[in-house]
Amino acid sequence: MDKNDLLNIQNISSGYGSTIIVNNFSFSVKIGQILAITGSNGMGKTTLMKTIMGLLDAREGKIFYKNNDITARSSDFRSKLGIGYVPQGREIFSSLTVEQNIMLPIYTRKKLDFNSNEKLKEIYSLFPILEEKRHMNGSSLSGGQQQQLAIARALIFDPEIIILDEPAEGIQPSIVTFIGKTLIDLSKKLGKAFIVVEQNISLISQLNSDCLLMEKGVLTKKLIASEINSVEKARDLLSLHN
C-alpha cells in the first residue's frame, strides 16, 4: 500500500446472501485523481461502490482511507471522513426545492450551525442552473439538471473523494460534457478525487483518466489515460459502445 493513497481497496469481495458479486477486487486512488470504472450492466460495479461506501459489508478484503482501515466502519462514518457518494438514479427528493436538496446532508446530520452561505456560493458558481432554479422543486428539473443537483449535494461538506455511479445515464451529450469538465476542474483546482462508474465512452475519454474494466465482478483490464484519451481508442480497447 502506497502511503500517498487517499483510498486503497485491497482484495474486496462482496455480494448478496450467498451470492458473491464482487470477487477479489483491488485498486487505489490518490488525491486529485480521477479513476473510471466501466463494464456492462450486471457486472458488479454498483455492488463494489456500495461496498466502498459501507452500504454493503465486505466479505473479504480491506478498505483503507488515508491508510486507516475503515472496512468495518459505517457508511455515515465514511461520509464524515470525506467520502461523498452520488448513487445511480440520483435519489433527488422531488417535493423539496433545489436548495433544500443541496442542504439535506446538513439537516440529516443536524449541523444547523454549519455556515452554508459560502459553500452554496461555490456550488452555484459551479452549477449556475441550480441557482436559477433554487426555489423550484426537484421534480421540475430535467435529468441533466438532477444529476448536477446530486453532485452539488455531495459537495456540500467538501469531501476529498466522490463516487459517482453512472453520472451520464439518460443525459443529453452537452450536459455530459459539462459534467465531465466540472469534474476535471474540481480535480485540478481543488484536488478532489473521483471514482466515476460509467459506460459512456465519450465521458470516459473526456476525463482522460485511468480506467478499470470490470467483468463478472472481477478486474479484467487496467488502461492508462493515454490509451483511451479519444472516443475511438476507448471504444476499441474497452469493447463498449457509446
Secondary structure, DSSP 8 states (H G I E B T S, - for coil): --TTEEEEEEEEEEEETTEEEEEEEEEEEETT-EEEEE--TTSSHHHHHHHHHTSS--SEEEEEETTEE-TTS-HHHHHHHTEEEE-TT----TTSBHHHHHHHHHHHTT-TT---HHHHHHHHHH-HHHHHTTTSBGGGS-HHHHHHHHHHHHHTT--SEEEEESTTTT--HHHHHHHHHHHHHHHHHH--EEEEE---HHHHHHHT-EEEEEETTEEEEEE-GGGSSSHHHHHHHHT---
